[in-house]
Amino acid sequence: MDLQQKPSPMYWQSLEELHGDPDVLAAKHDEFKKGVTEDFEISQLSGLSRRRFLAAMGASAAFALASCKNYLDKGEVIPYNAKPEELTVGRPNYYASTVTTHSGAHSALIKTREGRPIFITGNPDHPISQGRISAHPQAKIMGLYDPERLLGPQGKAGAQSSWADADKTIGDALRGLKDKGQKAVVLSHAQYSPTAKRVLDEFSKAYGADLLSYTLFDDSNRARAWKAAYGSDAIAGIAWDEADVIVALESDFLGAEGDEEVERLFSTRRDVLSDKPFNRLYAVEGNLSATGMNADYRLRLRPDAQLAFALALANALAGAGLSLPGELRALSGSSDLKALAQTYGMAASTIDHLVSDLAKSRGKALVYAGSRLPEAVHAVVNGINEALGATALYRPEHARPAQLPVATADQLKALVADMKAGKVGVVIHLDSNPVYHLAALGYGDALSKVPVSVLLSTHGNETGAASSHVLPIHHDLESWGDYQLRPGLLSLQQPVVAPLHDSRQAEGLLLAWTQGVAYSEKLYLDYLKRAWQSVHTAAKPLADFNTFWTNALHDGFVATGAAAAPKLAAYKGAGLSGVSPVTPGADYVVSLCPGYATGDGEFANNGWLQEIPHPVSKVVWDNYAAMSVNTAKELGVKTDGQVRISVGNAEVVLPVLEQPGMADKVIS
């Protein structure tokens, strides 16, 4: 068979396959690579590979061993379907609960068999997800059985410790802060639980602790621009199903930046069986994203030119008859969209269609900027949407309440300075890893100056290696909790299995240290139920509290019928005062993106997610530097070659992937 004579395929996964590279065609023809089917000795494998192999096998074994833990005696757990009087072998039960990730909380159904959780799926009755759930919360089932979970308390450098020693040392340190003139700090990822926030507030009040949260990939730029325009900390939701025309600027709202509700609402306008007309999606981006692949029209543009594009688009819309806010009109008056399009090789006909579609769809059109773009771009986009009448698509009542505002870069720098100056006596890392995430700020060096440092986490990490106490906390499937996804809508979390290891509920630990009492598993449960007395009052059910609580656990959520969020305030152009047109440079642009599978690194240890092919490149497991063919030629590299990327003092060596659709001089 002459593999080289095959015609170019209609569908292809790499440029080599498209161009008929004989090695690639041969690899497709052979089911297995050479040597894969040969016998091998496990002892000849490298130490790392063997360890990972055994760890994977251990995870599978843990699934089976977990069935030894019975949960029949936990009367608080209410199954989603009518629970049989006794468990029937081979018959699954489902429990409504909530699963969390760094990006949010997800209403879920947990499938159990003989008391063992085996699968996570979406809650079909939840008004937001309506049964949909993404891969990240689904894959947290693997985290429950992960052999690398913390098994019990540890001291410095992994030394074995006990809960009694940890409680005494940490409690004494907290009570002695005032006499030493020091403070405590709690550093976590974003918080979505109102009751957990109340626990943190009480801890802060008791010890004068600073409460800070951070997220590597967040919406802080959008939030600041939104507050300047509308005076609110909570960004309004969007009626994606009512938008006829959407322009996405470096935004992957259908992929890494979106959620189940966004994808569900958008897809209702792409249903061939629906009587609703199709929407039209334009994507303007430098990195080829899942959103760009689904766009009707896609334009390549480097990220640092997005501000110039937004200003030029505003001026073009003014020329099409739209009335821009005064500040935006003055700022964009000299911008020329056609000239910009010519500079960056964007099709003039597509640009004309884009402007025409937006202008003709007032009240039904929306421009949406990606979360990684600067605040200035979001400020300009807010002004454009005001001119388009896109405020008709805003839903303030769907804004996600901010339980703990994300710390600014200046606040994190101030924290590091305080730690180095000896002003911090106790720092508690609530399921966070700032030694790794905030390495550029010198957090690791600062942490060594803090007398008592605590990591509360299910797994060890770089921060734990530098902490004086590493304390295991319950997995989501072992925990109680509540989460507020929008005003008037609360989701409950309930344990579906007894703790597999010597761990504790994180909120219960904080309560015990705050109140100076001994920890118990009921401590936070009782606190949560007392907090939900107010939810019971707001929901105004006919049933008493115990019946209401049981029903809430059964459903997994409660709609309180609370008053709708305030109406959208009048637009103010104050956010545009600090915006000035910037001419993009000619240098290379490095675009840092969250991994579709691993996110900000939260799931780097999850084999299920590592095996998910990237939706664009189809690469699994590995990180890489994607670039256009022209950029690769300019740098003298090819796919599978290596490139060294330096930003400031940070440096990384990555394999190269020539990715069609990438903007030139952009490395992602």
Buried (B, 14 or more C-beta within 10 A) or exposed (E): EEBEEEEEEEEBBBBBBBEBBEEBBEBEEEEEEEEEEEEEEEEEEEEEEEEEEEBEEBBEEBBEEBBEEEBEEEEEBBBBEEBEEEBEEEEBBBBBBBBBBBBBBBBBBBBBBBBBBBBBBBBEBBEBBBBBBBEBBBBBBBBBBBBEBBEBBBBEEEEEBEBEEBBEBBEEBBEBBEEEEBBBBBBBBBBBBBBBBBBBBBBBEBBEBBBBBBBBBBBBBBBBBBBBBBBBEBBBBBBBBBBBBBBBBBBBBBBBBBBBBBBBBBBEBEEEEEEEEEBBBBBBBBBBBBBBBBBBBBBBBBBBBBBBBBBBBBBBBBEEEBEBBEBBBEBBEEBBBBEBBEEBEBEEEBBBBBBEBBBEBBEBBBBBBBBBBBBBBBBBBBBBBBBBBBBBBBBBBBBBBBBBBBBEEEEBBBBBEBBBEEBBBBBBBBBBBBBBBBEEBBBBBBBEBBBBBBBBBBBBBBBBBBBBBBBBBBBBBBBBBBBBBBBBBBBBBBBBBBBBEEBBBBBBBBBBBBEEEEBBBEBBBEBBBEBBEEBBEBBEBEEEBEEBBEBBBBBBBBEBEBEEBEEBEEBBBEBBEEBEEEEBEEEBBBBEBBBBBBBBBBBEBBBBBBEBEBBBBEBEEEEBBBBBBEBBEEBEBBBEBEBEBEEEEEEEEBBBBBBEBBBBBBBB
